[in-house]
């Protein structure tokens, strides 16, 4: 079995960027991705538009041409998947990494389809695969959705949207405009300040005029077949009719996978331990790249500010050769 210079876990934008850097420096590499190319972006809402402009989403200096000031999901898929084809990146799709072990300075990687050997490993797995659960009764009912794709299934339905982030606001506005009766249950006292600046006035105006009902400083406490129960800011409990719950409560990295790989997790936010100058973890030659670096603080890293990780990692690997 060939021993690779680098095995990259995750074929998102940052994983692809790591592969491009490895390719430029004549290092043997392989990306292993459990889904399709940029799988997280593929699973974004169909009509999602990025906060960042196109040039901030570019990798390896390859121009990202967009007809709109803020590119959308489909344009991003075309861009990243196009790079993978054009640069003929070495990537295995629909293959999940199950275990990483280190023996005699070489990593042994076991996947759902085989085994690999590599001198270095980069984990760039993102955080979009594990919903941040509310852990309340009824959360496992079929009417509860932790992923929102498009508004059409919710026309003429009574919808509860949990959260006040970009995903929650987009879901509330889009389903409302397709005829849903929308109620938002929000833990905080206002719509999140991180909501896209061109969307925030829209949701605030719809709430102000009563088109969308919003309960601030409130929490959902139980989900039933035909109703939901929530506690408001006064501590009073209410039960309202409901057809679907869109729980836009965020997502988490696979902490078990990180722990089982030997990476130390620190504090309440389970921040993985790594060198901020090289991205190397407490395990020699095992690196982190992209949003997985933030632990539960998934808002800290995104494509725009983690593109630099690839260059940092490859420089550190080259310095050891």
SULMOGI-V158386 format. One record per backbone hydrogen bond with DSSP energy under -1.0 kcal/mol. CO is the residue of the C=O (numbers start at 1). NH is the residue of the N-H. If there is no record, write none. Layout:
((CO	NH) (CO	NH))
This chain:
((4	119) (6	30) (7	122) (8	32) (9	124) (11	38) (12	16) (13	17) (14	18) (15	19) (16	20) (17	21) (18	22) (19	23) (20	24) (21	25) (22	27) (23	26) (28	6) (30	8) (31	92) (32	10) (33	95) (35	94) (38	42) (39	43) (41	44) (45	48) (48	73) (53	56) (54	57) (59	62) (71	50) (72	76) (73	77) (74	78) (75	79) (76	80) (77	81) (78	82) (79	83) (80	84) (81	85) (82	86) (83	87) (84	89) (89	91) (90	31) (92	33) (96	112) (99	110) (101	108) (103	106) (106	103) (107	118) (108	101) (109	116) (110	98) (110	99) (114	111) (116	109) (117	4) (118	107) (120	7) (121	287) (122	9) (123	289) (130	252) (131	133) (136	139) (137	223) (138	141) (141	144) (143	245) (145	247) (149	46) (151	154) (152	155) (154	157) (157	181) (158	243) (158	244) (159	183) (160	246) (161	185) (162	248) (164	192) (165	169) (166	170) (167	171) (168	172) (169	173) (170	174) (171	175) (172	176) (173	177) (175	180) (176	179) (181	159) (182	213) (183	161) (184	215) (185	163) (186	218) (188	217) (192	195) (196	199) (196	200) (199	203) (200	204) (201	205) (202	206) (203	207) (204	208) (205	209) (206	211) (206	212) (213	184) (215	186) (219	231) (222	229) (226	242) (227	224) (228	240) (229	221) (229	222) (230	238) (231	219) (232	235) (236	232) (238	230) (240	228) (244	160) (245	145) (246	162) (246	248) (247	249) (250	132) (253	255) (254	258) (255	259) (256	260) (257	261) (258	263) (259	262) (264	273) (266	271) (267	270) (269	296) (271	266) (275	279) (279	288) (280	275) (283	286) (285	121) (286	281) (287	123) (290	293) (291	294) (292	295) (294	297) (296	298) (297	300) (302	306) (306	309) (308	312) (309	313) (310	314) (311	315) (312	316) (313	317) (314	318) (315	319) (317	320))
